[in-house]
Amino acid sequence: MKFFLHIIVALICATPLFSQSRFEKETFDDAEYFFATEAYRDALPLYLQLLKRNYRDNANILYRVGICYLNLPGEKAQAIEYLEKASQKASSSYKKSSLKESHAPLDSWLYLGNAYRVNTQLDKAIEAYENYLRVSTKISNLERDWVQIQIDACKRAKDAIKNPIAVSFIPLGRPFGTKNNESNPFVTHDERMAVYTVQQKFYNAVYWVQKKNGNWGTPVLLNPTIMSDGNLFPVSLSDDGKILLLNLIDLDKSDIYISRWNGKRYTPAVPFKEINTKYWESHACISSDGKTIYFTSNRSSSIGGLDIFFIELLPDSQWSAPRNAGNIINTPLNEETPFLSVTGDTLYFASQGHNTIGGFDIFYSIRQSDGSWSEPINMGYPFNTPDDDLFYVPVNATTGYQSRYIPESKSMRIVKVLFEKNNLPSEHK
């Protein structure tokens, strides 16, 4: 009888432990799902919950918390603390992420370097990158070259910060400036119409707005008419407002979609078949005259990663075959978010591969008399930062729009960017 009582008591005592273990496993699995799908804001509280329980010193979870913070606007400084701790337990024996894994992978040094870089701790970033190169004996030459590019970018950033350009960022008033993050602002060259995205709780809302008597009117929610459940993002609007280009990301696929103004509303967005392939097409913009579209793709004919391509409208109203913008513009790394000036003679774009000061920077290039593009020019600090700078829409040589994190509002806001003319290279004066 005593034997059975001991078993019953043991089972009763073990039940809470079993429940706790199962809860932690389920929490971890949920966090891993969000992490894998890059839903970092959803993954973060779950990992933090585990740290507060029995995994305070688990380097694998610390590493993942650091990456989550590194991908959240306004919270990137918090990544440093967690990645510093994780990198101290980085091990080449790390196999895969699990609750049983107590070490961090070696690339925690790489992410620590990124965290220092985007927070402008550039000497520490260089040291972390060099540590990563020292401990990582099995990485490819391509990855080693990429890390060296980050080191060089940090050195350029130190010089750029000493020689800033004069530029102002003016947050737009109502109807912009809600408490939610705003992104992908495209404003026509005459500053008469705009489309943009607002991050709502359960979906991404696409809005269209135009000016009335010099003031922005009431935004119109486009999701119902373009048939978006939150995975379509506006990337370009023709100057007459008749063509809306959008990007759709669905799991591991990214395509360009097109919607047209039918006189009353925008039509349901459909795939832009002249651009899309089985590869990744992430962005497209249409020229002011509607006859040229520049877009980004990592198709097999790219020089490396995402390249900028273009198509032209033919006399029979068909689009030409895509052509690569060439190796003056494109590099072995990624180019992104091309936009054209109103005349079509200046191309603005983001690049990892030119002389950046960290991550993506915005560059511009001038079309030459022979049709070629000039060597791209970095638009300078603090317009460009050691973090990723990706989406800039010019309306003229000294004015444009983009989304930037505004500490006072604790959110991404659409801002008007004003450059002082005497800070621009001679081609733009």
HUTAGI-V504952 format. One record per backbone hydrogen bond with DSSP energy under -1.0 kcal/mol. NH is the residue of the N-H (numbers start at 1). CO is the residue of the C=O. E is the energy in kcal/mol with one decimal. If there is no record, write none. Layout:
NH CO E
NH CO E
//
This chain:
5 1 -2.1
6 2 -2.3
7 3 -1.7
8 4 -2.5
9 5 -2.8
10 6 -2.4
11 7 -2.5
12 8 -2.5
13 9 -2.4
14 10 -2.0
15 11 -1.7
18 14 -2.7
19 15 -2.7
20 16 -2.7
21 17 -2.5
22 18 -2.5
23 19 -2.6
24 20 -2.5
25 21 -2.2
26 22 -2.6
27 23 -2.6
28 24 -2.5
29 25 -2.6
30 26 -2.3
31 27 -2.3
32 28 -2.7
33 29 -1.9
34 30 -2.2
35 31 -2.7
36 32 -2.6
37 33 -1.7
38 35 -1.5
39 34 -2.9
40 38 -1.4
43 39 -1.9
44 40 -2.4
47 43 -2.0
48 44 -2.6
49 45 -1.7
50 46 -1.6
51 47 -2.1
52 48 -1.6
55 50 -1.4
58 55 -1.5
59 102 -1.8
62 58 -2.4
63 59 -2.5
64 60 -1.6
65 61 -2.6
66 62 -2.2
67 63 -1.8
68 64 -2.2
69 65 -2.5
70 66 -2.0
71 68 -1.4
72 69 -1.7
75 72 -2.2
78 75 -1.0
79 76 -1.1
80 77 -1.0
83 79 -2.4
84 80 -2.6
85 81 -1.6
86 82 -2.4
87 83 -2.5
89 86 -1.6
90 87 -1.3
91 104 -2.5
94 91 -1.3
104 89 -1.7
108 105 -1.8
109 106 -1.9
111 107 -2.4
112 108 -2.1
113 109 -2.1
114 110 -2.1
115 111 -2.6
116 112 -2.6
117 113 -2.6
118 114 -2.8
119 115 -1.1
120 117 -2.1
121 116 -3.1
122 120 -1.1
125 121 -1.9
126 122 -2.3
127 123 -2.0
128 124 -2.4
129 125 -2.6
130 126 -2.4
131 127 -2.2
132 128 -2.2
133 129 -2.2
134 130 -1.8
135 131 -2.3
136 132 -1.9
137 135 -1.1
144 140 -2.3
145 141 -2.5
146 142 -1.9
147 143 -2.3
148 144 -1.9
149 145 -2.0
150 146 -1.6
151 147 -2.0
152 148 -2.6
153 149 -2.4
154 150 -2.1
155 151 -1.7
156 152 -2.2
157 153 -2.6
158 154 -1.8
159 155 -1.2
160 156 -2.7
161 157 -2.6
163 160 -1.1
165 381 -2.9
168 418 -2.5
170 416 -2.8
172 414 -2.4
176 173 -1.9
182 412 -2.0
183 197 -2.4
186 195 -3.0
188 193 -2.2
191 188 -2.4
194 209 -2.4
195 186 -2.1
196 207 -1.9
197 183 -2.8
198 205 -2.6
199 181 -2.9
200 203 -2.1
205 198 -2.8
207 196 -2.8
208 220 -2.1
209 194 -2.5
211 192 -2.4
212 215 -3.8
215 212 -1.6
217 210 -2.6
220 208 -3.2
222 206 -3.2
226 222 -2.7
228 223 -2.3
233 247 -2.3
235 245 -2.7
236 245 -1.6
238 243 -2.6
241 238 -2.1
244 259 -3.0
245 236 -2.9
246 257 -2.6
247 233 -2.8
248 255 -2.7
249 231 -1.1
250 253 -3.0
253 250 -1.5
255 248 -2.4
257 246 -2.9
258 270 -2.8
259 244 -2.5
261 242 -2.1
262 265 -2.6
267 260 -2.4
269 226 -1.9
270 258 -2.2
272 256 -2.9
273 271 -1.3
275 272 -1.8
276 272 -2.3
281 254 -2.4
285 294 -2.7
287 292 -3.0
290 287 -1.4
293 311 -2.3
294 285 -2.0
295 309 -2.6
296 283 -2.1
297 307 -2.1
298 280 -1.2
302 299 -2.3
307 297 -2.9
309 295 -3.4
310 323 -2.1
311 293 -2.1
313 291 -2.7
314 318 -3.5
317 314 -2.4
320 312 -2.7
323 310 -2.3
325 308 -2.7
330 326 -2.9
335 306 -2.2
336 350 -3.0
339 348 -2.8
341 346 -2.1
347 365 -2.6
348 339 -3.3
349 363 -2.2
350 336 -2.7
351 361 -2.2
352 334 -2.5
356 354 -2.1
361 351 -1.9
363 349 -3.2
364 377 -1.5
365 347 -1.9
367 345 -3.1
368 372 -4.0
371 368 -2.1
374 366 -2.2
377 364 -2.6
379 362 -1.9
384 380 -3.3
389 360 -1.9
393 401 -2.9
395 399 -2.6
396 399 -1.8
400 417 -1.7
401 393 -2.4
402 415 -1.7
404 413 -2.5
406 411 -2.5
409 406 -1.0
410 406 -1.4
411 406 -1.1
413 404 -3.1
415 402 -3.1
416 170 -2.7
417 400 -3.2
418 168 -2.4
419 398 -2.8
420 166 -2.1
423 420 -2.2
424 421 -1.7
428 425 -2.1
429 426 -1.1
//
